[in-house]
Amino acid sequence: MDLLPIGKMAALNHITVQTLRHYDKIDLLKPLHVDEETGYRYYSIKQSAILDMIQYMKSLGMSLEQIRDQFRNENIEEIQDILRKQSRNIDDEIRRLHQMKRGVEACIRSYGRYLRMPEEGAITLETIPARKVFCYDGGINIYDHGLDTYEYILRELKKQVIIRDLPMVYFCNVGSILRKEMIDAGRFVSSEIFVFVDDDFEDQEGIEVIPKGDYVCTYFHSFWREKESAEALFRYIDEKGYRIIGDYVCEVVVELPIFDNNERDMYVRLQIPIDPPTSPDHPDTESAR
């Protein structure tokens, strides 16, 4: 029988010498002969069938340890069980990649919106579609504290996202809610922050829908400008005689990869829902998601 040195065997099977050495080390594929004096490994061309099977089973997602065990046990039913589990894992990965793709697309839209946004401080009237969010109550009034506390609250939101196995891509589009009862009471108190989720995301605790409607909006950079921007918005609503009909929403449209003093560079849209205006020709703006 002609024996092939390890380099020739590797080249014929389009793998590396290191791979064959590893297979030998873990008892997956042993050389047919090892020279006692030199330690050189030699293989039979017929062992290529084993390498073909290894590569095939690897392509199905089986680990080298699983493949080795199957070669030893020769249990076809066990192979089926492994492959059924792998099929479920692939389905999970497809869902994860699909969610990631939608997250990337949402981020592209957010940056596109940023480039088309009204200039900072402008007040607009926009019709915004319904949006689904996962909302978390951190128990601390955001407006009683500075950016450091806000970052700690975001850590808690991120923790909830992880616990509930929400896709991490959602975390790039966050916001806060000031409930209508607080607005009516003249109190700037909110402890609820949220992330936007896809419309078809399954309902669970914390999931709610921000309703479609007409919103008076304004835009600004920086965490520190929210209160003055909100006050300008409330004054505008009062001057126009609009009636507030729902919760105040503060949405981070996009976070820019620019940092000043280690602080987030956020572009924010404040939104307050009002009774539909009498004029039928006010501009519409679609939401980010």
N, C-alpha and C positions, 0 to 999 in steps of 0.2 A: 504494500500500500504506500502510495506517495504521500509524504507528510509536508505540510506547508509551514514555513516559519511564521511567527506571529505577525510580522509586518506584511507579508503577502496575504495572510488570511484577513487582516484588517482591511487592506486595500480592496480585495475582491468583494468584501461585504460593505464597503463604504462607511466604515466606522474607524475609530482611532485605536492605536495600540493600547493606549491607557484604558479604553473601554474594555478590551479583552482582558487586560490585567485585573481590572476591577471585578469582572464577572468571575474570574478564577478565584479571587480573594473571597468573594461572598458565596462561593460554591454554586454559582448559577450555571456556568459553563467552564468545565475544566479542560485544559489541553489534553490531547490524546497521549502526548509524550513530553516529558521534561528531561533534558540532558542533565545528568547528574553532575557533570564536571562544569558545564557553563551556565546551567540554570535556564537555558533557552527553551521556550515553549514551542511545541509543534502541534498542528491541528490537521484533521482530515477534512477534505472538501465537503464530505457528507455532513459535517457539523454545521455547515451553513444553514441547513434546514432548521436547526435549533435557533440560530441567530435570526432567521426570518420570523420564527414564531415569537421570539422575544420582542422584536421590533413591532410585530403586529399587536401583541398583547399590550405593549407600552402605548401604542397609538389609541388603544381603547381606554386608556387611563389607568391601567393596572401598574402598581409599583413593582420594582424588581423583587422585593421580598414576597409579594403575592405570586408573582410569576414563578419564583423558585419553589414556593410551597406547592403550587399546582403541578409542577414537573415531578415533585416527589410524591404527591398524593394521587394524581391522575383522577381527580374527582370532578366530573363534568358538571354535576349539579351545583357544586360549590362555585365553579366558574360562573355559572348562570347567576347565582346570587350576587357575586361580586359585580358582574356586569349590570345587573338590574340597579344596584346601588349607584354604580357609576353613571347610569342613565339619569337617575334622579339628580345626581350632582351636576351633570351637564345642564339639565333643565334649570337648576338653581343659578348656575353661572350665566346661562342665557338671559334669565330675568335680571340678574345683576348688571350685565352688560347693557341690556335694554334700558334699565334705569339710569345707568351712567351716561348712555347716549342722550337720553332725554335731558339729563342734567347739563351736559355739555351744550346741547342746543338751547336750553334755557339761558345759560350763561352767555352764549353768543347773542341771543336776543337782548339780554340785559345791557351788554356793552353797546349794542346797536341803539338801544333806547337812550342810553347815556349820551351818545353822540348827537341825538336828535332832540334832547330835552330842552325845554324852555330855559332861559338864563336864570341864574340863581335869584330867588326872591320873587319871581313872577308868580301870579295867582291865576289859575286856570279852572275852567269848568269842564269836567271830563265824565263821560259815561264809561264805567269800568265793569267788565264781566264778573260773574261770581268766581270766587277763588277759594280753594280748600287749603286749610292750614292745620298744622299740629301746634297746639297752644299749651304752654307750660306756665304755671303760676309759681314764681320764685319766692313769693312771700315778702319781698322787699320793694318798697316804692322806688322805682327807677329814678324819679325826679328829685328825690331827697339826697341823692349821692352823685359822685362824679364818675369818670370813665373807668377808674379802677374797679369800683363795685359793679359797674355794668359788665366788665369783662368776667368777673366772678359769676355773675348771673348767667352769662353766655356759656360758661363752663358747665353749669348745671343743665342748661338746655341741651348742650352737646351730649352730656351724660344720658339724658332721657332719649335722645335720638339713637344712641348706641344701644341702650337697654331695650328699646322697642324695635331694634333692627331696622330702623329707617335708613335709606341710602344716605351716605354721608354727603353726597352732592347737594342734598337739600339744604345743608347748613350754610351755603354761601348766600342764601337769600332769606334774611331774617327780618323781624319787625317786632313792634309792640302794639298793644291795644289799650286805649283809654276808654272805659265803658261809658255809655251814654248817661247812666245815673250819676257818674262822677262829673260829667260835663254839666248836667242839670244842677248839680249841687255846687258848681263853681270850684271844684277841687281838682287839682292837677295830680292825681294819684293813680298809678298803674304799676302792678307787679307782674303783669302777664306779657310774656314774649313768645314769639312763634317762628316757625319755618313754614314756607309754602311747600305743599306737596302736590303731586299730580292729581288731576280730577278723578281718575279712576282708582286712587289709593283707597284701600278698604277702610271702612269706618271702625274706629276704636276709641278708647278713652283719650280725650284730648283733641280729637279731630272735630273741627267745626268749619262752617262755610261763611266767608265774608260775602254778604249778598251783592248781587248786581245792583247798580244804581247810579245816580248822578252824584258826583263828589266834587266839592271845591278842594283844589289841591294847590300846594306850593312846594318848591324844591330848594334844597340847600346842601352845602357841604358841612361836615363836621358835627360830631355829637353835641358840641357846645351850643349850636345855633337852634336847637329844636324849640326851646321855650319862646324865644323872640319870634320865630317863624310861626309858631302856633298862635301866639297873641295877634299877629298880623292877620292870620286866617280868620280867627274869631271876630276881629273887628270888621273884616270885609263881609262876613256872613251877616253880621248885625246891620251893617250899612245897607246891604242889599235886601234886608228883610226876609232872608231865607230861614227856614225852620230846620234845625238839626234833627234827623230821624234815626240815627244809629250811632255806632261806636266810631271813635276817632282811631285811625290807623296810621302808624308811622312805619313806612316800608323802606328798608335799605334796597334801593334799586340795583346798586352795584358797589362792590368794594374794589378800589383801585390798588394795584400792586405798587403803591407809593406810600412811604412811611415818613412822617415828620415827628421826631421825638418819640419814636416807637408807637405812635398812635395810628389807629385805623383811618384811612382816607375813604370816607363813605359819601355816596351821593344819595340823598334821602328824599322821598316824596311823602308829604303829609296829606292825608285824605280824610275829609269829613263829609258824611252822606247828608244830603239835603232833599227837601221836596223838589220834584222836577220843576225847572224854571219854565216860565210861560213861553219863552222864545223857542221855536222848533229847530233853530239852525245853530245851536251851540256845538262846538267841536267835540268829537269823540276821540278818545285815546284808549287803545287796547292795553291790558295789563301785561306784565312780563311773562306770565305763565298761561 
